[in-house]
Amino acid sequence: MDVASPGMSAILRGAAAAIAAVALLSTAPAHADDQSYLDDLRAHGAPLKPWTEGEWVSEGHKMCNELRHGVSPANVAAEVTQTDPAMFMDVLQHQLCPDTLR
């Protein structure tokens, strides 16, 4: 039976922890954030009324799904009537669906 010395065991544990940390940091996906999305829309002057926050979030997620299923950003932007389409798409993709940025 091959048993590592206590010093070697500590080194191996430290190396394994470092590798795991690097792997997590380098592969951590960006995540959707409903509140940041709403805050960013407000910061850009989007008139959130007459829709509720829930409606903005729901529509945003619907549009993200369209992007994920191959609808072009230009075609999704054409659906936007409540505010500036270019600004909306920028906020949408950066806050709700960063995985759709190319």
N, C-alpha and C positions, 0 to 999 in steps of 0.2 A: 504494500500500500504506500503510495507516494503522498506525503503530507507536506504542504508548503510551510515554511517557517513563519512565525507571527509577523515578522517584518515584511516578508514577501507577500503575505496574505493582505496586509494593509495596503501595500502598493497596488496590488491587483484590484482591490475594492475601489481604491481611489481612481485608478485608470478607468475602470468600468463606469464609475459615476461620472467622470469627465466626458467619456464617450457618449453616455446617455444624455447628458445635458446639451452637448453640441448637437446631437441628433434631434432633440426636441426643439431647440432654438432654430435650427436651419430648416426644419420641415413644418414648423407650426403654421397652419393656414391662417389667413386673415379671416375674420369672422364678421358676420352680419350684426349690426347693432341698431335696433329700431330707434332708440332714443337719440343716438348720434345723428341718425338720418333726419329725424324731425328737427333737432337743434340746428343742423347744417342747412336745412331748407329755410328755417327762420332767419338764420344769419345771412342768407343770400336774398332775403326779402320776399320769399315766396308767400303769397297770400293763402294761408292754410284754410281759411273759411271759404265756402260753406261746408267743406268736408270736415269730418272729425279726424282726430289723430289716428284713430283706428282705421278709418277709410284710407288715409294716406299710406299707412303701413301695409294694409292689405293690398292696395293697388301696387305699391312698390314691390312687394314680394311676387305678385302676379307678373309684373314686368320683368323681374329678375328671372323667373321661370321661362318666360318667353325667350330671353337672351340665351339661357342655358339650352334651349331647344332649337337654337339656330336662327331665330329671328334677328335681323340686323339691328344694331343700335339706332340707325336712322329710321327704321320702320317702327321701333318701339317709341322713339321720340315723337313720331308723327301722332301718337295717341295722346300726347300731353297737351292739354288745353288750359289748365289752371295757372300755368306759370311758364317761364322761359324754358323751352324744351332742352336746349344745350346745357343750361345750368342744372336742370333737373336730372338729366342723364349723368352728368358728372357726379352729383351728390348720390344718386341712386347707386351707381356702380362702385363708388368709393366707400359708401357707408353700408349698403345692404347686400351687395353682391360683388365684392372685389374679385371673386373668382372669374367674373366675366370680362375683366379687363384684359386686353390683348397687347 
